[in-house]
Amino acid sequence: MKPCYPLIIAALITLSACDQNNANSSAVKDNVDDALDRRPGEKVRDAAEDAGDKLKGAGKEIKETIKDATN
């Protein structure tokens, strides 16, 4: 009787991939819904994302200004 280790390993890899696929599919669905503007409260979410992006940009500018001023 041959050991069936490769078969067992393949089965474990397949099972772990199936578990990860469920997590990835919800992330993909959220990204598609975001791109198509189908998420609940889309306008509020977009406004929050825009505000966050602007704050990050302002933070970078402040950091650069301080860096330039101290040099």
Backbone bond lengths (Angstrom), bond angles and torsions (degrees), N, CA, C in turn:
res aa  C-N    CA-C-N  psi(-1)  N-CA   C-N-CA  omega(-1)  CA-C   N-CA-C  phi
1 M - - - 1.445 - - 1.525 109.09 -
2 K 1.318 116.48 126.94 1.458 121.73 -179.34 1.526 109.57 -82.02
3 P 1.323 115.91 142.98 1.468 116.99 174.31 1.531 109.48 -68.92
4 C 1.285 116.06 141.46 1.471 119.94 -177.42 1.529 110.85 -108.30
5 Y 1.322 115.33 41.27 1.470 119.40 179.35 1.525 112.56 -61.00
6 P 1.344 119.31 -43.29 1.475 117.47 178.66 1.528 112.74 -59.36
7 L 1.319 116.57 -35.84 1.459 119.71 178.77 1.524 111.18 -67.58
8 I 1.311 116.92 -40.42 1.465 121.22 178.75 1.526 110.28 -66.23
9 I 1.328 116.27 -42.67 1.471 120.19 179.20 1.524 110.05 -63.35
10 A 1.331 117.57 -43.48 1.466 120.91 179.26 1.525 110.92 -62.04
11 A 1.335 116.54 -39.46 1.463 119.79 179.01 1.524 111.22 -65.35
12 L 1.333 117.44 -40.81 1.470 120.44 178.85 1.520 111.43 -65.92
13 I 1.329 116.50 -40.62 1.473 119.92 178.53 1.526 109.91 -63.89
14 T 1.324 116.27 -42.25 1.467 120.23 179.81 1.527 110.95 -63.27
15 L 1.318 117.12 -43.85 1.464 120.34 179.76 1.527 111.27 -64.50
16 S 1.317 117.39 -40.46 1.461 118.74 179.37 1.517 110.89 -68.92
17 A 1.330 117.29 -34.62 1.470 120.28 178.11 1.524 110.41 -67.38
18 C 1.316 117.68 -36.84 1.466 120.35 178.34 1.520 110.88 -64.33
19 D 1.320 117.20 -38.97 1.461 121.35 179.38 1.521 110.18 -65.68
20 Q 1.314 117.70 -41.79 1.459 121.44 -179.84 1.517 110.58 -70.04
21 N 1.312 117.89 -32.65 1.452 121.74 -177.95 1.519 111.19 -61.97
22 N 1.320 118.16 -36.96 1.465 120.44 178.34 1.522 111.10 -64.31
23 A 1.308 117.51 -40.46 1.461 120.97 179.15 1.519 110.26 -67.94
24 N 1.327 116.68 -41.40 1.462 120.74 -179.60 1.518 111.61 -69.29
25 S 1.335 117.32 -35.00 1.459 119.64 -178.13 1.525 111.29 -66.00
26 S 1.328 118.08 -35.30 1.466 118.94 178.17 1.523 110.55 -70.40
27 A 1.335 117.46 -34.47 1.463 120.20 176.86 1.527 110.36 -67.80
28 V 1.327 116.73 -40.39 1.469 120.73 178.12 1.516 110.06 -64.76
29 K 1.343 116.30 -42.45 1.470 120.06 179.19 1.524 110.64 -61.45
30 D 1.335 117.21 -41.12 1.460 120.40 179.03 1.527 110.80 -64.86
31 N 1.336 116.88 -39.98 1.459 120.04 178.56 1.521 111.85 -65.63
32 V 1.338 116.75 -39.81 1.468 120.21 177.91 1.523 110.09 -66.40
33 D 1.325 116.59 -44.63 1.463 119.67 177.87 1.525 111.14 -60.98
34 D 1.319 117.13 -37.14 1.459 121.20 177.99 1.518 110.21 -65.53
35 A 1.324 116.96 -45.29 1.462 120.33 -178.77 1.526 111.84 -64.77
36 L 1.322 116.73 -34.49 1.459 120.47 -178.62 1.520 113.12 -93.62
37 D 1.330 116.95 5.43 1.467 122.72 -179.50 1.521 112.09 55.63
38 R 1.350 116.18 46.35 1.460 120.69 179.79 1.524 112.66 -111.13
39 R 1.312 117.77 9.83 1.465 119.33 -179.80 1.524 109.44 -80.12
40 P 1.341 116.98 150.93 1.465 119.09 175.20 1.532 110.04 -64.15
41 G 1.301 116.53 136.48 1.464 120.53 179.74 1.515 112.26 65.95
42 E 1.313 117.62 37.92 1.469 121.83 -173.33 1.522 112.26 -59.16
43 K 1.323 118.04 -41.82 1.465 120.09 -177.73 1.523 111.43 -65.05
44 V 1.317 116.12 -39.04 1.468 119.89 178.79 1.529 109.92 -67.35
45 R 1.328 116.59 -43.10 1.468 120.10 179.18 1.525 111.09 -63.24
46 D 1.331 116.32 -43.16 1.466 119.46 178.76 1.529 110.97 -61.92
47 A 1.319 116.92 -41.52 1.459 120.07 179.28 1.524 110.61 -63.73
48 A 1.324 117.02 -40.64 1.466 120.51 178.73 1.526 111.09 -66.48
49 E 1.339 116.76 -40.13 1.461 119.97 177.98 1.530 110.71 -64.63
50 D 1.325 116.71 -42.29 1.465 120.54 178.56 1.525 111.19 -63.20
51 A 1.333 116.71 -43.28 1.465 120.64 178.77 1.527 110.36 -62.77
52 G 1.323 116.57 -41.03 1.460 120.15 178.07 1.514 112.03 -63.23
53 D 1.332 116.65 -41.55 1.466 120.41 178.10 1.531 111.15 -63.91
54 K 1.322 116.24 -40.79 1.465 119.54 179.42 1.527 111.30 -66.52
55 L 1.329 117.04 -38.55 1.470 120.01 177.85 1.520 111.56 -65.55
56 K 1.323 116.90 -39.09 1.463 120.16 177.50 1.522 110.00 -63.23
57 G 1.338 116.07 -43.46 1.462 120.20 179.06 1.516 111.70 -63.80
58 A 1.325 116.71 -41.52 1.459 120.31 178.78 1.527 110.56 -65.68
59 G 1.316 116.72 -39.12 1.465 120.18 178.05 1.521 111.82 -62.33
60 K 1.336 116.45 -40.82 1.466 120.26 178.15 1.525 110.87 -65.08
61 E 1.348 116.53 -41.36 1.462 119.92 179.13 1.524 111.07 -64.13
62 I 1.325 117.10 -42.18 1.473 120.98 178.53 1.513 109.82 -62.17
63 K 1.325 116.94 -43.76 1.464 121.18 -179.80 1.529 110.37 -62.00
64 E 1.336 117.08 -42.97 1.463 120.53 179.51 1.534 110.90 -66.38
65 T 1.334 117.20 -40.15 1.459 121.24 179.74 1.527 110.63 -63.42
66 I 1.315 116.53 -43.40 1.473 120.22 177.79 1.511 110.83 -64.55
67 K 1.321 116.46 -40.62 1.461 121.08 179.50 1.533 110.18 -62.87
68 D 1.351 116.05 -44.04 1.471 120.03 179.00 1.516 111.29 -66.47
69 A 1.319 117.59 -37.36 1.456 121.21 -177.27 1.527 112.01 -70.65
70 T 1.326 116.88 -30.69 1.474 119.28 -178.34 1.515 112.59 -87.55
71 N 1.303 118.42 -9.90 1.484 120.57 179.07 1.478 111.94 -91.06
